[in-house]
């Protein structure tokens, strides 16, 4: 162990640790979940600290050699070379102070080494005076979280687009298959299986557009606001230069928020992204449940489609195969909906100049983006792409649905048609047979009107 001192006194820190006293205090205070910061947040904070070091060098606030050492150490953090040095629990001090100081200490100690110094001494590089120069937890944590979440959404959006495209391909493939539609889980008029799958693609694309709008809102950063938004102990030029460096390194058009006070008080861009992910999750749950219904059986259910067989489905029933990917996508969706509720509660808990519940929002939103991305990739590759239609089963249901009689309504009227349907159901007889027997319309016209393929 080594001894370090902070404003509260001495602390023993593991001798080889890159983190320091405040991180050690957080470890002792917050042994809560065993979960650590999301990799995306580590990346984002490393990039942000590197950008601020470069900006402080360019504005003359840090000596070039010192600034370059900090920048190099921060980029190592961003590249995940020191992930083991970030042990702070996700449930920690409000506003993310614990994790922010963890970042500052790791970068300071690594920069110390790069400049020939020893860990824990801080005679060359200090976590607060140098790594955190012109910054505060209150402006950097929200900024880093926006960066991290935007970068996660950059991975989620292509995964979503690929899933929508896979459903669209199935829609074209299944276009010839005529089936019975169902509303209220009851027989309805015929439709094409391809239309059903095309609608799934359309819903996912609409969710993707909502996600893209939310992602655009994350580009505004409150960097430079310092403690409350006033920019105390900062220079406006340094924040602007740091944001320019972030644009160069990531390719995103980050910009400083026009109202730094609002950027620190409000979590609206974060909750907008969370809500977009929740809405996507709701669509995925719904679609996954539809696939389970359509594939139910194989002998006693609908069985209009067949899902890829991925693993045995029972420890007791031999040969049983379950719809495991739609089940998985639903469970992921439930978690995302729960995360959104947590993010919403945390967002409304902000008070006055700061929302201290940001670590909870970080946990919820970054987890949602990560699990949605991986779930969509698996769902698309291992389920959607391999779905097969059962045209025979679908055609049987299409011919059997009593809602075919809807096409007779313009000729016979609603009441007379309803009476025909009720009789057909009660007697278990086909519509065409009864209509022919009652000579309601000419034979050729009856066949044309009651043909499922013509109705779609």
For each residue, the residues with C-beta under 8 A, 3 or more apart:
1: 12 13 14 15
2: 12 13 14 15 119 120
3: 10 11 12 13
4: 10 11 12 13 20 21 24 120
5: 9 10 11 21
6: 9 11 20 21 22 25
7:
8: 11 25
9: 5 6
10: 3 4 5
11: 3 4 5 6 8 21 24 25
12: 1 2 3 4 24
13: 1 2 3 4 17 19 20 21 23 24 120
14: 1 2 17
15: 1 2 119
16: 119
17: 13 14 20 23 24 85 109 119
18: 82 85 105 106 109 110 119
19: 13 23 24 85 86 87 102 105 106 109
20: 4 6 13 17 23 24 101 105 108 109 120 122 127
21: 4 5 6 11 13 24 25 105
22: 6 25 26 98 101 102 105 127
23: 13 17 19 20 26 27 87 88 98 101 102 105 106
24: 4 11 12 13 17 19 20 21 27 28
25: 6 8 11 21 22 28 29
26: 22 23 29 30 88 89 92 93 98 99 101 102
27: 23 24 30 31 87 88 89
28: 24 25 31
29: 25 26 92 93 98
30: 26 27 88 89 91 92 93 98
31: 27 28 34 89
32: 89 90 91 92
33: 89 90 91
34: 31 89
35: 89 90 363
36: 86 87 88 89 90
37: 41 42 86 88 90 99 362
38: 41 42 148 362 363 366 367 370
39: 42 43 80 83
40: 43 44 148 149 151 152 366 369 370
41: 37 38 44 45 99 144 145 148 362 366
42: 37 38 39 45 46 77 78 80 83 86 103
43: 39 40 46 47 78 80 148 151
44: 40 41 47 48 78 144 145 147 148 151
45: 41 42 48 49 77 78 99 100 103 140 144 148
46: 42 43 49 50 74 75 76 77 78 79 103 107
47: 43 44 50 51 74 75 78 147 246 249 250
48: 44 45 51 52 140 143 144 147 223 242 246
49: 45 46 52 53 70 74 77 103 104 107 131
50: 46 47 53 54 70 71 74 75 78 245 249
51: 47 48 54 55 241 242 243 245 246 249
52: 48 49 55 56 133 134 135 223 238 242
53: 49 50 56 57 62 67 68 70 71 74 131
54: 50 51 57 58 67 71 241 242 245
55: 51 52 58 59 237 238 239 240 241 242 245
56: 52 53 59 61 62 67 133 134 238
57: 53 54 60 61 62 63 64 67 68 71
58: 54 55 238 241
59: 55 56 235 237 238 241
60: 57
61: 56 57 133 134 235 238
62: 53 56 57 66 67 70 130 133
63: 57 66 67
64: 57 67 68
65: 68 69 115
66: 62 63 69 70 111 115 124 125 130
67: 53 54 56 57 62 63 64 70 71
68: 53 57 64 65 71 72
69: 65 66 72 73 111 114 115 124 125
70: 49 50 53 62 66 67 73 74 107 108 111 125 130 131
71: 50 53 54 57 67 68 74 75
72: 68 69 75 76 111 114
73: 69 70 76 77 106 107 108 110 111 114
74: 46 47 49 50 53 70 71 77 78 107 131
75: 46 47 50 71 72 78 79
76: 46 72 73 79 81 82 110
77: 42 45 46 49 73 74 80 81 82 103 106 107 110
78: 42 43 44 45 46 47 50 74 75
79: 46 75 76
80: 39 42 43 77 83
81: 76 77
82: 18 76 77 85 86 106 110
83: 39 42 80 86
84: 87
85: 17 18 19 82 102 106
86: 19 36 37 42 82 83 99 102 103 106
87: 19 23 27 36 84 102
88: 23 26 27 30 36 37 92 98 99 102
89: 26 27 30 31 32 33 34 35 36 92
90: 32 33 35 36 37 359 362 363
91: 30 32 33 359 360 363
92: 26 29 30 32 88 89 96 97 98 99 359
93: 26 29 30 96 97 98
94: 97 356 357 358 359
95: 137 138 141 354 355 356 358 359
96: 92 93 99 100 137 141 145 358 359 362
97: 92 93 94 100 101 137
98: 22 23 26 29 30 88 92 93 101 102
99: 26 37 41 45 86 88 92 96 102 103 141 359
100: 45 96 97 103 104 137 140 141
101: 20 22 23 26 97 98 104 105 127 137
102: 19 22 23 26 85 86 87 88 98 99 105 106
103: 42 45 46 49 77 86 99 100 106 107 131
104: 49 100 101 107 108 127 128 131 132
105: 18 19 20 21 22 23 101 102 108 109 127
106: 18 19 23 73 77 82 85 86 102 103 109 110
107: 46 49 70 73 74 77 103 104 110 111 125 127 131
108: 20 70 73 104 105 111 112 122 125 126 127 130 131
109: 17 18 19 20 105 106 112 113 119 120 122 125
110: 18 73 76 77 82 106 107 113 114
111: 66 69 70 72 73 107 108 114 115 124 125 130 131
112: 108 109 115 117 118 119 121 122 123 124 125
113: 109 110 116 117 118 119
114: 69 72 73 110 111
115: 65 66 69 111 112 124 125
116: 113 124
117: 112 113 121 123 124 125
118: 112 113 121
119: 2 15 16 17 18 109 112 113
120: 2 4 13 20 109
121: 112 117 118 124
122: 20 108 109 112 125 126 127
123: 112 117
124: 66 69 111 112 115 116 117 121
125: 66 69 70 107 108 109 111 112 115 117 122 130 131
126: 108 122 129 130 131
127: 20 22 101 104 105 107 108 122 130 131 132
128: 104 131 132
129: 126 132 133
130: 62 66 70 108 111 125 126 127 133
131: 49 53 70 74 103 104 107 108 111 125 126 127 128
132: 104 127 128 129 135 136
133: 52 56 61 62 129 130
134: 52 56 61 226 233 234 235 238 239
135: 52 132 139 140 223 226 234
136: 132 139 140 225 226 227
137: 95 96 97 100 101 140 141
138: 95 141 142 225 226 227 228 264 353 354
139: 135 136 142 143 222 223 224 225 226 227 229 260 263 264
140: 45 48 100 135 136 137 143 144 223
141: 95 96 99 100 137 138 144 145 358
142: 138 139 145 146 221 222 263 264 267 355 358
143: 48 139 140 146 147 221 222 223
144: 41 44 45 48 140 141 147 148
145: 41 44 96 141 142 148 149 270 358 361 362 365 366
146: 142 143 149 150 218 219 220 221 269 270
147: 44 47 48 143 144 150 151 218 221 246 250 254
148: 38 40 41 43 44 45 144 145 151 152 362 366
149: 40 145 146 152 153 218 270 273 365 366 369
150: 146 147 153 154 215 218 219 252
151: 40 43 44 147 148 154 155 250
152: 40 148 149 155 156 366 369 370 373
153: 149 150 156 157 211 214 215 218 273 369
154: 150 151 157 158 215
155: 151 152 158 159 369 373
156: 152 153 159 160 211 277 369 372 373 376
157: 153 154 160 161 208 211 212 215
158: 154 155 161 162
159: 155 156 162 163 372 373 376 377 380
160: 156 157 163 164 204 207 208 211 280 372 376
161: 157 158 164 165 205 208
162: 158 159 165 166 376 377 380
163: 159 160 166 167 204 376 379 380 384
164: 160 161 167 168 201 204 205 208
165: 161 162 168 169 201
166: 162 163 169 170 380 384 385
167: 163 164 170 171 197 198 200 201 204 287 384
168: 164 165 171 172 197 198 201
169: 165 166 172 173
170: 166 167 173 174 194 197 384 387
171: 167 168 174 175 194 195 196 197 198 199 200 201
172: 168 169 175 194 198
173: 169 170 194 389
174: 170 171 177 192 193 194 196 197 389
175: 171 172 192 193 194 195
176: 192 194 391
177: 174 192 193 194 389 391 394 395
178: 190 191 192 193 394 395 398 452 453 456
179: 190 191 192 193 196 304 394 395 397 398
180: 187 188 189 190 191 394 397 398 400 401 403 452
181: 188 189 190 191 401 403
182: 185 186 187 188
183: 186 188
184:
185: 182
186: 182 183
187: 180 182 397 400 401 402 403
188: 180 181 182 183 401 403
189: 180 181 401 403 404 406 407 455
190: 178 179 180 181 398 401 403 404 452 453 455 456
191: 178 179 180 181 195 196 456
192: 174 175 176 177 178 179 195 196 456
193: 174 175 177 178 179 196 197 304 305 389 394
194: 170 171 172 173 174 175 176 177 197 198
195: 171 175 191 192 198 199 456
196: 171 174 179 191 192 193 199 200 290
197: 167 168 170 171 174 193 194 200 201
198: 167 168 171 172 194 195 201 202
199: 171 195 196 202 203
200: 167 171 196 197 203 204 287 290
201: 164 165 167 168 171 197 198 204 205
202: 198 199 205 206
203: 199 200 206 207 283 287
204: 160 163 164 167 200 201 207 208 280 283 284 287
205: 161 164 201 202 208 209
206: 202 203 209 210
207: 160 203 204 210 211 276 279 280 283
208: 157 160 161 164 204 205 211 212 280
209: 205 206 212 213
210: 206 207 213 214 276 279 280
211: 153 156 157 160 207 208 214 215 273 276 277 280
212: 157 208 209 215 216
213: 209 210 216 217 272 276
214: 153 210 211 217 218 269 272 273 275 276
215: 150 153 154 157 211 212 218 273
216: 212 213 219
217: 213 214 220 268 269 272 273
218: 146 147 149 150 153 214 215 269 270 273
219: 146 150 216 252 253 254 255
220: 146 217 254 255 256 257 258 263 269
221: 142 143 146 147 243 246 254 255 256 257 263
222: 139 142 143 225 229 256 257 260 263 264
223: 48 52 135 139 140 143 239 242 243 256
224: 139 231 234 236 238 239 240 242 256 260
225: 136 138 139 222 228 229 230 231 257 260 261 263 264
226: 134 135 136 138 139 229 230 231 232 233 234
227: 136 138 139 230 232 353
228: 138 225 232 261 264 353 354
229: 139 222 225 226 259 260 261 262 263 264 265 353
230: 225 226 227 260 261
231: 224 225 226 234 236 239 260
232: 226 227 228
233: 134 226
234: 134 135 224 226 231 238 239
235: 59 61 134 238 239
236: 224 231 239 240
237: 55 59 240 241
238: 52 55 56 58 59 61 134 224 234 235 241 242
239: 55 134 223 224 231 234 235 236 242 243 256
240: 55 224 236 237 243 244 256
241: 51 54 55 58 59 237 238 244 245
242: 48 51 52 54 55 223 224 238 239 245 246
243: 51 221 223 239 240 246 247 254 255 256
244: 240 241 247 248
245: 50 51 54 55 241 242 248 249
246: 47 48 51 147 221 242 243 249 250 252 254
247: 243 244 250 251 252 253 254
248: 244 245
249: 47 50 51 245 246
250: 47 147 151 246 247 254
251: 247
252: 150 219 246 247
253: 219 247
254: 147 219 220 221 243 246 247 250
255: 219 220 221 243
256: 220 221 222 223 224 239 240 243 260
257: 220 221 222 225 260 262 263
258: 220
259: 229 262 263
260: 139 222 224 225 229 230 231 256 257 263 264
261: 225 228 229 230 264 265 353
262: 229 257 259 265 266
263: 139 142 220 221 222 225 229 257 259 260 266
264: 138 139 142 222 225 228 229 260 261 353 354 355
265: 229 261 262 350 352 353 354 355
266: 262 263 269 350 355
267: 142 270 271 343 346 347 350 355 358 361
268: 217 271 272 347
269: 146 214 217 218 220 266 272 273
270: 145 146 149 218 267 273 274 343 347 361 365
271: 267 268 274 275 343 344 347 361
272: 213 214 217 268 269 275 276
273: 149 153 211 214 215 217 218 269 270 276 277 365 369
274: 270 271 277 278 339 340 343 344 361 364 365 368
275: 214 271 272 278 279 340
276: 207 210 211 213 214 272 273 279 280
277: 156 211 273 274 280 281 336 339 340 365 368 369 372
278: 274 275 281 282 336 337 339 340 368
279: 207 210 275 276 282 283
280: 160 204 207 208 210 211 276 277 283 284 336 372
281: 277 278 284 285 332 333 334 336 337 340 368 372
282: 278 279 285 286 333 337
283: 203 204 207 279 280 286 287
284: 204 280 281 287 288 329 330 332 333 375 376 379
285: 281 282 288 289 329 330 333 334
286: 282 283 289 290
287: 167 200 203 204 283 284 290 291 329
288: 284 285 291 292 325 326 327 329 330 333 379
289: 285 286 292 293 326 330
290: 196 200 286 287 293 294
291: 287 288 294 295 305 307 323 326 383 387
292: 288 289 295 296 323 326 327
293: 289 290 296 301 302
294: 290 291 302 304 305
295: 291 292 301 302 303 304 305 306 307 323
296: 292 293 300 301 302 303
297: 300 301 302 303
298: 301 303 306
299: 303
300: 296 297
301: 293 295 296 297 298
302: 293 294 295 296 297 393 397
303: 295 296 297 298 299 306 390 393
304: 179 193 294 295 389 390 393 394 397
305: 193 291 294 295 387 388 389 390
306: 295 298 303 387 388 389 390
307: 291 295 323 325 326 383 386 387
308: 325 382 383 386 387
309: 321
310: 321 324 325 382
311: 321 324
312: 320 321
313: 317 320 321 322 324
314: 317 318 320 322
315:
316:
317: 313 314 320
318: 314
319:
320: 312 313 314 317
321: 309 310 311 312 313
322: 313 314 327
323: 291 292 295 307 326 327
324: 310 311 313 327 328
325: 288 307 308 310 328 329 378 379 382 383
326: 288 289 291 292 307 323 329 330 379 383
327: 288 292 322 323 324 330 331
328: 324 325 331 332 375 378 379
329: 284 285 287 288 325 326 332 333 375 376 379
330: 284 285 288 289 326 327 333 334
331: 327 328 334 335
332: 281 284 328 329 335 336 371 372 375
333: 281 282 284 285 288 329 330 336 337
334: 281 285 330 331 337 338
335: 331 332 338 339 367 368 371
336: 277 278 280 281 332 333 339 340 368 371 372
337: 278 281 282 333 334 340 341
338: 334 335 341 342
339: 274 277 278 335 336 342 343 363 364 365 367 368
340: 274 275 277 278 281 336 337 343 344 364 368
341: 337 338 344 345
342: 338 339 345 346 360 363 364
343: 267 270 271 274 339 340 346 347 360 361 364 365
344: 271 274 340 341 347 348
345: 341 342 348 349 357 360
346: 267 342 343 349 355 357 358 360 361 364
347: 267 268 270 271 343 344 350 355 357 361
348: 344 345
349: 345 346 355 356 357
350: 265 266 267 347 354 355 356 357
351: 354 355 356
352: 265
353: 138 227 228 229 261 264 265
354: 95 138 228 264 265 350 351
355: 95 142 264 265 266 267 346 347 349 350 351 358 361
356: 94 95 349 350 351
357: 94 345 346 347 349 350 360 361
358: 94 95 96 141 142 145 267 346 355 361 362
359: 90 91 92 94 95 96 99 362 363
360: 91 342 343 345 346 357 363 364
361: 145 267 270 271 274 343 346 347 355 357 358 364 365
362: 37 38 41 90 96 145 148 358 359 365 366
363: 35 38 90 91 339 342 359 360 366 367
364: 274 339 340 342 343 346 360 361 367 368
365: 145 149 270 273 274 277 339 343 361 362 368 369
366: 38 40 41 145 148 149 152 362 363 369 370
367: 38 335 339 363 364 370 371
368: 274 277 278 281 335 336 339 340 364 365 371 372
369: 40 149 152 153 155 156 273 277 365 366 372 373
370: 38 40 152 366 367 373 374
371: 332 335 336 367 368 374 375
372: 156 159 160 277 280 281 332 336 368 369 375 376
373: 152 155 156 159 369 370 376 377
374: 370 371 377 378
375: 284 328 329 332 371 372 378 379
376: 156 159 160 162 163 284 329 372 373 379 380
377: 159 162 373 374 380 381
378: 325 328 374 375 381 382 383
379: 163 284 288 325 326 328 329 375 376 382 383 384
380: 159 162 163 166 376 377 383 384 385
381: 377 378 385
382: 308 310 325 378 379 385 386
383: 291 307 308 325 326 378 379 380 386 387
384: 163 166 167 170 379 380 387
385: 166 380 381 382
386: 307 308 382 383
387: 170 291 305 306 307 308 383 384
388: 305 306
389: 173 174 177 193 304 305 306 394
390: 303 304 305 306 393 394
391: 176 177 394 395
392: 395 396
393: 302 303 304 390 396 397
394: 177 178 179 180 193 304 389 390 391 397 398
395: 177 178 179 391 392 398 399 452
396: 392 393 399 400
397: 179 180 187 302 304 393 394 400 401
398: 178 179 180 190 394 395 401 452
399: 395 396 404 452
400: 180 187 396 397
401: 180 181 187 188 189 190 397 398 404 452
402: 187 405 421 424 425 431
403: 180 181 187 188 189 190 406
404: 189 190 399 401 407 431 450 452 455
405: 402 408 409 417 420 421 424 431 450
406: 189 403 409 417 455
407: 189 404 410 449 450 455
408: 405 411 412 417 420 435 440 441 449 450
409: 405 406 412 413 414 417
410: 407
411: 408 440 441 445 449
412: 408 409 416 417 420 440 441
413: 409 416 417
414: 409 417 418
415: 418 419
416: 412 413 419 420 440
417: 405 406 408 409 412 413 414 420 421
418: 414 415 421 422
419: 415 416 422 423
420: 405 408 412 416 417 423 424 431 434 435 438 440
421: 402 405 417 418 424 425 431
422: 418 419 425 426
423: 419 420 426 427 429 434
424: 402 405 420 421 427 428 429 430 431 434
425: 402 421 422 428
426: 422 423
427: 423 424 434
428: 424 425
429: 423 424 433 434
430: 424 433 434
431: 402 404 405 420 421 424 434 435 450
432: 435 436 446 447 450
433: 429 430 436 437
434: 420 423 424 427 429 430 431 437 438
435: 408 420 431 432 438 440 441 446 450
436: 432 433 439 443 446
437: 433 434
438: 420 434 435
439: 436
440: 408 411 412 416 420 435 446
441: 408 411 412 435 445 446 449
442: 445 446
443: 436 446 447
444: 447 448
445: 411 441 442 448 449
446: 432 435 436 440 441 442 443 449 450
447: 432 443 444 450 451
448: 444 445 451 454
449: 407 408 411 441 445 446 454
450: 404 405 407 408 431 432 435 446 447
451: 447 448 454 455
452: 178 180 190 395 398 399 401 404 455 456
453: 178 190 456
454: 448 449 451
455: 189 190 404 406 407 451 452
456: 178 190 191 192 195 452 453
